Amino acid sequence: MSAGTETEPTVSPTAWVTLLTLGGLILAGWGALYAALPPGLPSSSALWAAMCSPVPHPLDWAEGYATALTVWLPMVPAMMLPSAIPMALAFAARIERQGSTIKPMLLIASYLGVWLAAACVFALVQTAGSLVVARLNLPATALGILGGFAIGLAGLWQFAPLKRLSLAVCRHDFTDTPNNPGFWQTIEIGAGQGVACILCCWVMMLAAAAAGAMSLVWMAVLAAVMTAEKMIGQRATTTLGLVLTALGTMIAVGAVGTDTLMAYWRS
């Protein structure tokens, strides 16, 4: 090889296996999510109407919880695993000298397991919210105000110190991780990343559950926003907080109606 020849960067077999595994899980999640949600892509006006309109409430706990799980469980690999790709590749690069493709799979499995457990809790919250709203028989105005409040609260959470700290943990580069972590240490690392991710997103997930009591569309929208935030970088956190706060305010004001607000102001 001549002195002027440059070696092209190559992707290690461990990284390839990690990428293929994540890609397969993400595609499977999207397929299950597509099957669970209504088919077709609505127009912009229909999408906005779906976001702000109530959906049919479950008849009982079992039916409601089963319906919620069919959306929340596939949402985890579909919406959260894309944001875990940098984490998984960083871990694979850290143990590259070991040449093991098993430990990145353990990392992904433990991360995914923590999120799936959390998804069961969020589905329970959504089911309980749907049943409470059904019993109270709240008008559409009240539902819109509550949904706007939940989304606005998620926007305010973007400015919390715990949010910033957990987001930094989610972007861990594993430089302080041993080159050859053990089996249980790998499980612990993946589970820790999953917990940090949940701490980063739990308010937004509760907002998704609250808005999901009105529309399943909002759950997919908010989950996609969480993924985008982790992939873009921490500089997007403030912008996302402002956008969500403004969006929640718009939904709440739109539910009340500008004419009603102006009449109240004049009086």
N, C-alpha and C positions, 0 to 999 in steps of 0.2 A: 504494500500500500504506500503510495507516495505521500510526501509530507503535506501536499495541498489537498489531499482527499479527505472529505468530511464524512463521518459516519452518520447515516440517517437514523433518527430516533426510532426505536421499535417498541411495540407494545408487548409486554411479557405475557406468557401463557396464563399466568395467574390473573392478570388484568383482563385478558380476553374472556376467560371463564366467568369472571365476576360480571363483566358487561353483558354477556349473553344470558346469564342467570337473571340479572336485574331486568333486562329487556323482556325475557319471557314472562316474568312475574308481572311486569307493568302491562304488557299486552293482554295477559289473562285477566288482570283487574279491569282494564278498560272494556274487554269483551263482556264480563259479568255485569259491569256497571251499565253498559249499553243495553243489555238484556233486562236490567231491573228498571231503568228509566223509560218513560214513554218514547216511542220511536219518532224519528224525524227531527229536524232542526227548525225551531220556530223562527219567525221573523223578529226583528228588533222590538216592534210594538207588542207582539205576542209574548216575547220573552219578558219584557218589563211587566206586562199584566200578570204573567205567571208568578213573578217574584213577589208581587204585592197582593196576590189573591189567595184566599185559603184553599187548601186541598181537602178532599174528603177525610174525615176523621175515622180512626179505627173503631170497630165495634166493641172490642175488648182488648185486654192486655196481651193475650197470646197472639192475636191477629196483628195488632199494632206493632208489637216488638219484632215479630217475624218479618213484617214488611220493612221496618226500619233496618234490620240487620242485612236484608238483601241489598241495601244501598251502602250502608256504612262499612261492611266488611270488604267488599271489592274496592271501595273508595280508598282504603289504606294502600294497597299496592299500586293502584292507578294514580293516585294523587300525591302520596308521600314518598314512594320509592324513587321517583325521578330526582327529588331533591337530595336523596341519599347517595346518588351516584358519586359525587366528589368524595364523600366520606369513605365509601367502600373502596374506591380506587386508591385513595391515600393510604388506607390500611393495607391494601394489596401491595403497594409499592414499598411499604415499610417492611413487609415480610418477604420481599421478592427473593432475597438470597436463600431463604429457606425452601423456596420452590413448592410451597404447599398451596393447593387450590381449595382445601377443605376449610381452613380457618376463615377466609373471607365469607364462605357460605354460612359458617356458624355466626359470624358477625351479622350478616343480613337476616338470618333466621331469628336471632335474639332481638334485633331491632324491630323486625316485623311482628314478632310475638308480643312485644310490649304494646305496639300500636294496635294490634288486633284486640287485645284485652281492653285497651282504652276505647276502641270503637264500640265494643259491647256496652260500655258504660254510657257513651254518648247516645247510642241508640235507645238505651233505657230512658235517658233524660228527654229525648225527643218524644218517645211514646208517652211518658208521663205528662209532658207539656201538651201534647195533642189531646189527651183524655181530659185534662183540666180545662183546656180551652173549650172543648166540646160541652162539658158540663156547665161551664159558666155562660156559654152561648154568647160570647163577646161579639159585638158588631165589627164590621170590617175596619172601621176607623180605629178602634182600639187595637186590633191586630196589627195594623200598619204602624201605629205608634210604638207598640212593643217591639216589633221587628226593627224599626229604625233605631230605637234605644239600644237594642242588643248589638247592632252593627256599629253604632257610634261608640259603645263601650269597648268593642274590639279595637276601634281606632285609637282610643285613649290608652289602651294597654300597650300600644306600640312605643309609648314614651316611658314606660315603667323600667326602673333599673333591672329588675329580675328578668324582664323580657330581653333586654340587651345582653345580660350575662348568659342566659340560656341560649340565645342565638349565637353567641361566640363559641359556646361549647359545641353546638351543632356543626360549626365549621372547623372543628379540631383537625389539625394536620398530622397528628400522631407522631410528632417528632420526639416526644418524651415516652413513647411506647417501646418496650423491648422488641428487639428484632425477632425473637422467637417466643411470643406469648403462649402460655399453656392453654389447654382446652377450656377450663373454667374461666381463665382470665379473658379469653376471647369472648365468651358468653357475657361476662360482666361488662366488657367494653361496649359491646353491641347494645345490651340492655340500658347501660348508662346513656348512650347516645339517644336511644328511644325515649327515655325519661326526660332528657334535656329538650328534645324536640317537642314533647307534649307540654312541658312547662313553657316553652316558647309560644305554643299555639293554642293552649287550652281555652283561653277566653274567646278566641276566634272560632274554635270548635263549638263552644257553647252558643255562640252567636249563630253558627250554622244550625245547631239543634233548635234554637228558638225560631229562626227564620224558616227552618225546615218544617216546623209545625204549620207554617203557612204554605210553603212551596219547596218541593224537593230540588228545584232548580238552584235555589240559593245555596244549598249544601255543596253542589258541584262548583259553583262560582267561587265561594269562599275557600274551598279546598285548593282550587287552582291558584288563587291569590297567595295562599300560604306557600305553595311550591315555588311560585315565581319569586317571592321575597327571599327565600333561602338561596336561590340560584343567582339572583342579581347581585346581592351583596348587602352589607349592613347599611350602606348609604341610602338604600331604598326604604329602610324602616320608617324614617321620619315622613317621607313622602306618602308611604302607604297609610301611616297613621292619619295624616291630614285628609287623604282621599276617603278613607273609611268613615272618619268623623263627619266629613261633609256629606257623604252618601247617606249615612244614617239620619242626619238632620233633614236631608231632602225627602227621604221616605216618610219620616214622621210628619213633616210639614205637608207633604203631598196627601197624606192620609187625612189630616185635619181639614185641609183645603185653604188656599190663600184667601178666598172670600170670607171664610169664617174667621180667620186670623185678623183680617183687616177690619171686619165688623167689630170684633172684640177690642182691637186697638182703638178704634174711633170712639167706642163707648166708654 
